[in-house]
Amino acid sequence: MSMTAAPVDNLVKFHVSLNVSNLARAVEFYRVLFDLAPAKQHSDYAKFEVEEPPIILSLIPSRPGPGGNLNHVGLRLLDSVKLVQIQQRLEAAGIQTKREEGVECCYSKQTKFWVTDPDRTLWELYVLHEDTDEHDHGHDSNLSEGEVRGGETAEVKELDGWEHHLINPVPERLPHEDNSLDRVLLKGTANLKPELARLPAILREAFRALRPGGEIAMHGLGSDKPLDQPLPPLPGPASSVQHVPTEKDQMAAMLDAGFVEVRFEKLSQKPYFWVGAAELREVLLVGWKPGFRPRKAAHQAIYLGPLAEVRDDFGNVFQRGERVTLNIHDWQALSKHELEGQFLLLPPKQSPTPGACCAENPVATACS
């Protein structure tokens, strides 16, 4: 007899969330185990709702965290009244909880609180308001986009690259030769304690190992200002976060290591957490290792506006309407930039062909 999904509002359900190394493989296993199709399935999340026994199983593609393959457990409650009653009972007993109102998590809108038992098992008690199209990665598996792979030092298979994750130690040296990688990904590395992250050192190592033109990406939490008080335990899988540098400091560290065209690929509009007056947001920074920059400069660029002046990461300063002579590397980098339309890019001047002074000018009608 097949199990069927129960309506979301007719009973209390036990909830368990698992870290899985391969989401598709895990979904297929539990599909057979429960004889039931998943209630939700996305590239970075899947959920089963089983009637007998009444259980919600969520699957998050992630490497094992402090709790191994167990991400967290919890209860989905009938209404907010019951949620408040349980939270008040815990607080009255001196047990600290962390409440979140109307958050978007796991493709739904929820009100919840988090609490840990004496052995640090993480519990989530929540009320489901409605389904949404947003996952809100700030409250799922380790602030990731669901691409995390297992292993002590996971390799990027699709590209020739290397990854580091928050839960792993930072190596003294990347296990790759100079100029050998296409991509380096640092997931949560900046959120280790500074003495463990050694961020300037690992960024220099990434620069060494990347090929010219190789990409670096750094993903984690950043703050809008330095924290004026110790970082409290954060709820959910963000409990692994030990330190939150400012967004500006993280960008400066990448620039100091020599990376160019560094930009915020993502800076979440709303903060996930607050520490005093500081707002903690999801940050994804990307940058590139520059290629060989010849000394010879024969190409030109004219900045068209709208600003009075702009500067690139190579030290070139462009004042509106003025010609700037560039080497071919800087000129090509500018031609591939998303703001290329704000520049007039001119190749090296060619010596005129004798007797053809007007051949390239469609406006001229006669040679002088």
MIKOLMAR-284683 format. One record per residue (C-alpha): residue number from 1; x, y, z. Coordinates in nm, 4 decimals. Layout:
BEGIN
@num NUM, x X, y Y, z Z;
...
***
This chain:
BEGIN
@num 1, x 0.0000, y 0.0000, z 0.0000;
@num 2, x 0.1494, y 0.3360, z -0.1018;
@num 3, x 0.2080, y 0.6082, z 0.1508;
@num 4, x 0.0607, y 0.9479, z 0.0621;
@num 5, x 0.1519, y 1.3007, z 0.1629;
@num 6, x -0.0644, y 1.4495, z 0.4361;
@num 7, x -0.2091, y 1.8012, z 0.4177;
@num 8, x 0.0302, y 2.0474, z 0.5758;
@num 9, x -0.2099, y 2.1790, z 0.8425;
@num 10, x -0.3821, y 1.8777, z 0.9981;
@num 11, x -0.1283, y 1.7392, z 1.2479;
@num 12, x 0.1995, y 1.7884, z 1.4265;
@num 13, x 0.4846, y 1.6273, z 1.2338;
@num 14, x 0.8343, y 1.5266, z 1.3316;
@num 15, x 1.0928, y 1.6880, z 1.1061;
@num 16, x 1.4426, y 1.5670, z 1.0215;
@num 17, x 1.6869, y 1.7339, z 0.7845;
@num 18, x 1.9776, y 1.5381, z 0.6368;
@num 19, x 2.2971, y 1.6437, z 0.4615;
@num 20, x 2.3324, y 1.4329, z 0.1456;
@num 21, x 2.6303, y 1.4022, z -0.0873;
@num 22, x 2.4150, y 1.3438, z -0.3986;
@num 23, x 2.0635, y 1.4876, z -0.3958;
@num 24, x 1.9286, y 1.2930, z -0.6942;
@num 25, x 2.0543, y 0.9627, z -0.5555;
@num 26, x 1.9095, y 1.0368, z -0.2107;
@num 27, x 1.5716, y 1.1359, z -0.3549;
@num 28, x 1.5520, y 0.8098, z -0.5464;
@num 29, x 1.6364, y 0.6069, z -0.2329;
@num 30, x 1.3690, y 0.7729, z -0.0195;
@num 31, x 1.1190, y 0.7561, z -0.3050;
@num 32, x 1.1549, y 0.3774, z -0.2907;
@num 33, x 1.1697, y 0.3603, z 0.0896;
@num 34, x 0.8487, y 0.5609, z 0.1390;
@num 35, x 0.6844, y 0.4538, z -0.1895;
@num 36, x 0.6123, y 0.8219, z -0.2326;
@num 37, x 0.7140, y 1.1046, z -0.4627;
@num 38, x 0.8800, y 1.4070, z -0.2998;
@num 39, x 0.6456, y 1.6900, z -0.2042;
@num 40, x 0.9111, y 1.9372, z -0.3223;
@num 41, x 1.2191, y 1.8891, z -0.5351;
@num 42, x 1.4627, y 2.1575, z -0.6504;
@num 43, x 1.8279, y 2.1552, z -0.7503;
@num 44, x 1.9285, y 2.2500, z -0.3940;
@num 45, x 1.6505, y 2.1027, z -0.1794;
@num 46, x 1.4013, y 1.8167, z -0.1607;
@num 47, x 1.1273, y 1.7283, z 0.0885;
@num 48, x 0.9144, y 1.4210, z 0.1593;
@num 49, x 0.5900, y 1.4413, z 0.3621;
@num 50, x 0.4877, y 1.1013, z 0.4929;
@num 51, x 0.1508, y 1.0293, z 0.6540;
@num 52, x 0.2417, y 0.7075, z 0.8362;
@num 53, x 0.4494, y 0.7691, z 1.0352;
@num 54, x 0.3844, y 1.1449, z 1.0310;
@num 55, x 0.7283, y 1.2716, z 0.9325;
@num 56, x 0.8810, y 1.5450, z 0.7167;
@num 57, x 1.2172, y 1.4550, z 0.5684;
@num 58, x 1.4209, y 1.7308, z 0.4017;
@num 59, x 1.7355, y 1.6628, z 0.2029;
@num 60, x 2.0059, y 1.9272, z 0.1606;
@num 61, x 2.3044, y 1.8716, z -0.0703;
@num 62, x 2.5930, y 1.9415, z 0.1637;
@num 63, x 2.8996, y 1.7841, z 0.3130;
@num 64, x 2.8639, y 1.6513, z 0.6705;
@num 65, x 2.8619, y 1.9238, z 0.9364;
@num 66, x 2.9315, y 1.9110, z 1.3120;
@num 67, x 2.6398, y 1.6670, z 1.3458;
@num 68, x 2.7592, y 1.4411, z 1.0674;
@num 69, x 2.4905, y 1.3674, z 0.8094;
@num 70, x 2.2225, y 1.4951, z 1.0480;
@num 71, x 2.1614, y 1.8618, z 0.9708;
@num 72, x 1.8906, y 1.9204, z 1.2330;
@num 73, x 1.5653, y 1.7794, z 1.3719;
@num 74, x 1.2428, y 1.9501, z 1.4645;
@num 75, x 0.8653, y 1.9687, z 1.4848;
@num 76, x 0.6167, y 2.1364, z 1.2543;
@num 77, x 0.3363, y 2.2640, z 1.4777;
@num 78, x -0.0284, y 2.3381, z 1.4103;
@num 79, x -0.0300, y 2.7071, z 1.4986;
@num 80, x 0.1683, y 2.9920, z 1.6507;
@num 81, x -0.0069, y 2.9521, z 1.9874;
@num 82, x 0.1536, y 2.6105, z 2.0383;
@num 83, x 0.4863, y 2.7437, z 1.9144;
@num 84, x 0.4825, y 3.0252, z 2.1724;
@num 85, x 0.3807, y 2.7873, z 2.4511;
@num 86, x 0.6765, y 2.5576, z 2.3902;
@num 87, x 0.9202, y 2.8471, z 2.3569;
@num 88, x 0.7951, y 3.0036, z 2.6826;
@num 89, x 0.8302, y 2.6687, z 2.8601;
@num 90, x 1.1934, y 2.6390, z 2.7490;
@num 91, x 1.2797, y 2.9995, z 2.8342;
@num 92, x 1.1206, y 2.9639, z 3.1805;
@num 93, x 1.3539, y 2.6663, z 3.2397;
@num 94, x 1.6561, y 2.8813, z 3.1527;
@num 95, x 1.7048, y 2.7309, z 2.8057;
@num 96, x 1.7964, y 2.9920, z 2.5439;
@num 97, x 1.6077, y 2.9953, z 2.2140;
@num 98, x 1.6397, y 3.1981, z 1.8945;
@num 99, x 1.3150, y 3.3123, z 1.7304;
@num 100, x 1.2706, y 3.4052, z 1.3632;
@num 101, x 0.9481, y 3.5721, z 1.2468;
@num 102, x 0.8115, y 3.5215, z 0.8963;
@num 103, x 1.1357, y 3.4018, z 0.7393;
@num 104, x 1.1594, y 3.2481, z 0.3929;
@num 105, x 1.3276, y 2.9110, z 0.4241;
@num 106, x 1.3217, y 2.5866, z 0.2284;
@num 107, x 1.0851, y 2.7287, z -0.0354;
@num 108, x 0.8288, y 2.8328, z 0.2267;
@num 109, x 0.7478, y 3.1132, z 0.4691;
@num 110, x 0.7750, y 3.0127, z 0.8342;
@num 111, x 0.7820, y 3.1404, z 1.1903;
@num 112, x 1.0161, y 2.9358, z 1.4032;
@num 113, x 1.2632, y 2.9150, z 1.6847;
@num 114, x 1.5887, y 2.7214, z 1.7186;
@num 115, x 1.7207, y 2.5496, z 2.0299;
@num 116, x 2.0015, y 2.3030, z 2.1040;
@num 117, x 1.9912, y 2.0165, z 2.3489;
@num 118, x 2.2739, y 1.9515, z 2.6025;
@num 119, x 2.4667, y 1.7532, z 2.3390;
@num 120, x 2.4347, y 2.0361, z 2.0830;
@num 121, x 2.1743, y 1.8607, z 1.8678;
@num 122, x 1.9969, y 2.1380, z 1.6807;
@num 123, x 1.6150, y 2.1524, z 1.6984;
@num 124, x 1.3866, y 2.3632, z 1.4805;
@num 125, x 1.0253, y 2.4185, z 1.5881;
@num 126, x 0.8144, y 2.6028, z 1.3344;
@num 127, x 0.4774, y 2.6910, z 1.1863;
@num 128, x 0.4362, y 2.6794, z 0.8068;
@num 129, x 0.2559, y 2.9831, z 0.6633;
@num 130, x 0.2801, y 2.9292, z 0.2868;
@num 131, x 0.4956, y 2.7919, z 0.0076;
@num 132, x 0.7249, y 3.0312, z -0.1815;
@num 133, x 0.9692, y 3.0254, z -0.4705;
@num 134, x 1.2615, y 3.1268, z -0.2486;
@num 135, x 1.4985, y 2.8942, z -0.0654;
@num 136, x 1.6795, y 3.1666, z 0.1384;
@num 137, x 2.0212, y 3.0059, z 0.1690;
@num 138, x 2.0943, y 3.2011, z 0.4834;
@num 139, x 1.8948, y 2.9434, z 0.6785;
@num 140, x 1.9853, y 2.6164, z 0.5090;
@num 141, x 2.2926, y 2.3978, z 0.4861;
@num 142, x 2.6087, y 2.6135, z 0.5583;
@num 143, x 2.5078, y 2.9257, z 0.3585;
@num 144, x 2.5717, y 2.7505, z 0.0310;
@num 145, x 2.3983, y 2.7156, z -0.3007;
@num 146, x 2.3708, y 2.3404, z -0.2602;
@num 147, x 2.6826, y 2.2490, z -0.4592;
@num 148, x 2.8929, y 2.1228, z -0.1701;
@num 149, x 3.0726, y 1.7932, z -0.2260;
@num 150, x 3.1969, y 1.5376, z 0.0244;
@num 151, x 3.5572, y 1.4626, z 0.1138;
@num 152, x 3.8293, y 1.6264, z 0.3186;
@num 153, x 3.9411, y 1.8629, z 0.0421;
@num 154, x 3.6806, y 1.8533, z -0.2352;
@num 155, x 3.7932, y 1.9076, z -0.5922;
@num 156, x 3.5840, y 2.0861, z -0.8525;
@num 157, x 3.5132, y 1.8189, z -1.1128;
@num 158, x 3.3577, y 2.0342, z -1.3831;
@num 159, x 3.6542, y 2.2754, z -1.3795;
@num 160, x 4.0193, y 2.2359, z -1.2944;
@num 161, x 3.9850, y 2.3873, z -0.9507;
@num 162, x 4.0006, y 2.3606, z -0.5734;
@num 163, x 3.7523, y 2.4281, z -0.2926;
@num 164, x 3.7782, y 2.4965, z 0.0787;
@num 165, x 3.4836, y 2.4778, z 0.3194;
@num 166, x 3.4227, y 2.6266, z 0.6620;
@num 167, x 3.4268, y 2.2944, z 0.8443;
@num 168, x 3.7716, y 2.1926, z 0.7111;
@num 169, x 4.1167, y 2.3093, z 0.8213;
@num 170, x 4.2904, y 2.5616, z 0.5971;
@num 171, x 4.6015, y 2.4068, z 0.4365;
@num 172, x 4.9376, y 2.5783, z 0.4525;
@num 173, x 4.9734, y 2.5247, z 0.0783;
@num 174, x 4.7239, y 2.4423, z -0.1936;
@num 175, x 4.7972, y 2.0941, z -0.3316;
@num 176, x 4.8496, y 2.2284, z -0.6836;
@num 177, x 5.1346, y 2.3635, z -0.8917;
@num 178, x 5.1806, y 2.7296, z -0.9836;
@num 179, x 4.9474, y 2.8591, z -1.2557;
@num 180, x 4.7565, y 2.5298, z -1.2773;
@num 181, x 4.3968, y 2.6010, z -1.1691;
@num 182, x 4.1015, y 2.7590, z -1.3467;
@num 183, x 3.9021, y 2.8331, z -1.0318;
@num 184, x 3.9318, y 2.8504, z -0.6526;
@num 185, x 3.6222, y 2.8553, z -0.4304;
@num 186, x 3.6378, y 2.9551, z -0.0621;
@num 187, x 3.3077, y 2.8685, z 0.1092;
@num 188, x 3.2863, y 3.0182, z 0.4576;
@num 189, x 3.6658, y 3.0394, z 0.4888;
@num 190, x 3.6476, y 3.4046, z 0.5965;
@num 191, x 3.4062, y 3.3014, z 0.8740;
@num 192, x 3.6658, y 3.0959, z 1.0595;
@num 193, x 3.8524, y 3.2604, z 1.3448;
@num 194, x 4.1165, y 3.4861, z 1.1865;
@num 195, x 4.4032, y 3.2779, z 1.3222;
@num 196, x 4.2483, y 2.9665, z 1.1629;
@num 197, x 4.1350, y 3.1246, z 0.8366;
@num 198, x 4.4675, y 3.3006, z 0.7688;
@num 199, x 4.2769, y 3.4727, z 0.4928;
@num 200, x 4.5634, y 3.6791, z 0.3452;
@num 201, x 4.7800, y 3.3662, z 0.3243;
@num 202, x 4.5184, y 3.1419, z 0.1615;
@num 203, x 4.4340, y 3.4173, z -0.0869;
@num 204, x 4.8031, y 3.4457, z -0.1806;
@num 205, x 4.8113, y 3.0684, z -0.2254;
@num 206, x 4.5040, y 3.0870, z -0.4476;
@num 207, x 4.6718, y 3.3590, z -0.6543;
@num 208, x 4.9836, y 3.1433, z -0.6913;
@num 209, x 4.7946, y 2.8338, z -0.8027;
@num 210, x 4.5510, y 3.0024, z -1.0418;
@num 211, x 4.6316, y 3.0386, z -1.4088;
@num 212, x 4.6424, y 3.3925, z -1.5473;
@num 213, x 4.2792, y 3.4798, z -1.6017;
@num 214, x 4.1671, y 3.2227, z -1.3409;
@num 215, x 3.8683, y 3.3001, z -1.1174;
@num 216, x 3.8378, y 3.3132, z -0.7389;
@num 217, x 3.5069, y 3.3142, z -0.5526;
@num 218, x 3.4622, y 3.3748, z -0.1788;
@num 219, x 3.1245, y 3.2997, z -0.0195;
@num 220, x 2.9996, y 3.3451, z 0.3358;
@num 221, x 2.8717, y 3.6027, z 0.5847;
@num 222, x 2.9855, y 3.9642, z 0.5951;
@num 223, x 2.8913, y 4.2575, z 0.8177;
@num 224, x 2.8254, y 4.6185, z 0.7268;
@num 225, x 3.0456, y 4.7390, z 1.0149;
@num 226, x 3.2912, y 4.5840, z 1.2634;
@num 227, x 3.1152, y 4.3917, z 1.5393;
@num 228, x 3.1123, y 4.5883, z 1.8662;
@num 229, x 3.0441, y 4.2786, z 2.0769;
@num 230, x 3.1354, y 3.9081, z 2.0695;
@num 231, x 2.9640, y 3.7014, z 1.8040;
@num 232, x 2.6799, y 3.5090, z 1.9729;
@num 233, x 2.5881, y 3.1535, z 1.8706;
@num 234, x 2.3979, y 3.1805, z 1.5442;
@num 235, x 2.0932, y 2.9640, z 1.4791;
@num 236, x 2.0691, y 2.6837, z 1.2299;
@num 237, x 2.3661, y 2.5533, z 1.0352;
@num 238, x 2.5190, y 2.9030, z 1.0661;
@num 239, x 2.6216, y 2.7862, z 1.4138;
@num 240, x 2.9538, y 2.6869, z 1.2509;
@num 241, x 3.0369, y 3.0549, z 1.1875;
@num 242, x 3.3136, y 3.1738, z 1.4215;
@num 243, x 3.3911, y 3.5228, z 1.2887;
@num 244, x 3.2284, y 3.7763, z 1.0551;
@num 245, x 3.4597, y 4.0315, z 0.8907;
@num 246, x 3.3130, y 4.3330, z 0.7155;
@num 247, x 3.2145, y 4.3147, z 0.3516;
@num 248, x 3.4689, y 4.5881, z 0.2779;
@num 249, x 3.7523, y 4.4014, z 0.4529;
@num 250, x 3.6804, y 4.0854, z 0.2546;
@num 251, x 3.6988, y 4.2765, z -0.0730;
@num 252, x 4.0170, y 4.4555, z 0.0394;
@num 253, x 4.1801, y 4.1194, z 0.1207;
@num 254, x 4.1163, y 3.9958, z -0.2341;
@num 255, x 4.2531, y 4.3156, z -0.3854;
@num 256, x 4.5601, y 4.3048, z -0.1576;
@num 257, x 4.6302, y 3.9504, z -0.2792;
@num 258, x 4.6528, y 4.0837, z -0.6352;
@num 259, x 4.3127, y 3.9893, z -0.7747;
@num 260, x 4.1483, y 4.2313, z -1.0175;
@num 261, x 3.7961, y 4.3193, z -1.1273;
@num 262, x 3.6766, y 4.2124, z -0.7826;
@num 263, x 3.3023, y 4.2582, z -0.7435;
@num 264, x 3.0089, y 4.1513, z -0.5293;
@num 265, x 2.8338, y 3.8782, z -0.7238;
@num 266, x 2.5838, y 3.8704, z -0.4372;
@num 267, x 2.5196, y 4.0940, z -0.1370;
@num 268, x 2.1830, y 3.9999, z 0.0103;
@num 269, x 1.9381, y 4.2871, z 0.0289;
@num 270, x 1.8167, y 4.1945, z 0.3749;
@num 271, x 2.0420, y 4.0862, z 0.6622;
@num 272, x 2.0131, y 3.7309, z 0.7884;
@num 273, x 2.1284, y 3.8183, z 1.1408;
@num 274, x 2.2019, y 4.1193, z 1.3626;
@num 275, x 2.4803, y 4.1519, z 1.6198;
@num 276, x 2.4223, y 4.4748, z 1.8071;
@num 277, x 2.3970, y 4.7418, z 1.5376;
@num 278, x 2.5844, y 4.5307, z 1.2795;
@num 279, x 2.3896, y 4.3641, z 0.9991;
@num 280, x 2.5152, y 4.0254, z 0.8721;
@num 281, x 2.4488, y 3.9509, z 0.5063;
@num 282, x 2.5315, y 3.6778, z 0.2586;
@num 283, x 2.8349, y 3.7785, z 0.0518;
@num 284, x 2.9658, y 3.6282, z -0.2709;
@num 285, x 3.2792, y 3.8007, z -0.4028;
@num 286, x 3.4442, y 3.7074, z -0.7303;
@num 287, x 3.7685, y 3.8240, z -0.8867;
@num 288, x 4.0348, y 3.7198, z -1.1364;
@num 289, x 4.4072, y 3.6725, z -1.1510;
@num 290, x 4.5461, y 3.9129, z -1.4111;
@num 291, x 4.7339, y 3.7896, z -1.7135;
@num 292, x 5.0693, y 3.9131, z -1.8403;
@num 293, x 5.0698, y 4.2934, z -1.8695;
@num 294, x 5.3225, y 4.4162, z -2.1272;
@num 295, x 5.4902, y 4.7534, z -2.0827;
@num 296, x 5.4244, y 4.8630, z -2.4390;
@num 297, x 5.1108, y 5.0798, z -2.4566;
@num 298, x 4.9599, y 5.1495, z -2.7978;
@num 299, x 4.5828, y 5.1012, z -2.7520;
@num 300, x 4.3522, y 5.3822, z -2.6416;
@num 301, x 4.0268, y 5.4199, z -2.4504;
@num 302, x 3.7996, y 5.7203, z -2.4028;
@num 303, x 3.5623, y 5.7139, z -2.1078;
@num 304, x 3.2242, y 5.8495, z -2.2217;
@num 305, x 3.0618, y 5.9030, z -1.8801;
@num 306, x 2.8376, y 5.9467, z -1.6870;
@num 307, x 3.0861, y 5.9906, z -1.3980;
@num 308, x 3.3619, y 6.2490, z -1.3977;
@num 309, x 3.6328, y 5.9873, z -1.3379;
@num 310, x 3.6707, y 5.6121, z -1.2948;
@num 311, x 3.9653, y 5.3884, z -1.2097;
@num 312, x 4.0303, y 5.0226, z -1.2917;
@num 313, x 4.2100, y 4.7638, z -1.0802;
@num 314, x 4.5297, y 4.8042, z -1.2832;
@num 315, x 4.5728, y 5.1665, z -1.1743;
@num 316, x 4.4481, y 5.3270, z -1.4963;
@num 317, x 4.2512, y 5.6481, z -1.4384;
@num 318, x 3.9901, y 5.7504, z -1.6942;
@num 319, x 3.8629, y 6.1078, z -1.6933;
@num 320, x 3.5477, y 6.1666, z -1.8893;
@num 321, x 3.6211, y 6.2508, z -2.2537;
@num 322, x 4.0008, y 6.2095, z -2.2334;
@num 323, x 4.2110, y 5.9577, z -2.4246;
@num 324, x 4.4067, y 5.7096, z -2.2129;
@num 325, x 4.6804, y 5.4937, z -2.3656;
@num 326, x 4.6746, y 5.1301, z -2.2457;
@num 327, x 4.8700, y 4.8100, z -2.2943;
@num 328, x 4.6879, y 4.5368, z -2.4833;
@num 329, x 4.6115, y 4.3364, z -2.1665;
@num 330, x 4.4315, y 4.6239, z -1.9909;
@num 331, x 4.2572, y 4.7223, z -2.3140;
@num 332, x 4.1269, y 4.3688, z -2.3707;
@num 333, x 4.0134, y 4.3392, z -2.0090;
@num 334, x 3.8176, y 4.6605, z -2.0546;
@num 335, x 3.6664, y 4.5380, z -2.3830;
@num 336, x 3.5268, y 4.2285, z -2.2051;
@num 337, x 3.3896, y 4.4194, z -1.9047;
@num 338, x 3.0162, y 4.4663, z -1.8534;
@num 339, x 3.0730, y 4.8457, z -1.8620;
@num 340, x 3.2493, y 4.8292, z -2.1961;
@num 341, x 2.9647, y 5.0319, z -2.3497;
@num 342, x 3.0761, y 5.3365, z -2.1490;
@num 343, x 3.4079, y 5.3473, z -2.3376;
@num 344, x 3.5203, y 5.4135, z -2.6923;
@num 345, x 3.7992, y 5.1622, z -2.7512;
@num 346, x 4.0545, y 5.2482, z -3.0205;
@num 347, x 4.3141, y 5.0084, z -3.1646;
@num 348, x 4.6737, y 5.1238, z -3.2278;
@num 349, x 4.7070, y 5.3949, z -3.4890;
@num 350, x 4.7997, y 5.2711, z -3.8330;
@num 351, x 5.0396, y 5.4621, z -4.0606;
@num 352, x 4.8366, y 5.6052, z -4.3520;
@num 353, x 4.8766, y 5.4415, z -4.6917;
@num 354, x 5.0265, y 5.6868, z -4.9463;
@num 355, x 4.7585, y 5.8342, z -5.1706;
@num 356, x 4.4705, y 5.7060, z -4.9510;
@num 357, x 4.4204, y 5.9920, z -4.7075;
@num 358, x 4.0448, y 5.9829, z -4.7307;
@num 359, x 3.9796, y 5.6156, z -4.8038;
@num 360, x 3.8550, y 5.5378, z -4.4521;
@num 361, x 3.6430, y 5.8518, z -4.4148;
@num 362, x 3.2946, y 5.8089, z -4.5605;
@num 363, x 3.2154, y 6.1746, z -4.4878;
@num 364, x 3.5067, y 6.3307, z -4.6771;
@num 365, x 3.4526, y 6.4132, z -5.0432;
@num 366, x 3.8063, y 6.5151, z -5.1431;
@num 367, x 4.1612, y 6.5004, z -5.0201;
@num 368, x 4.3201, y 6.8222, z -4.9159;
***
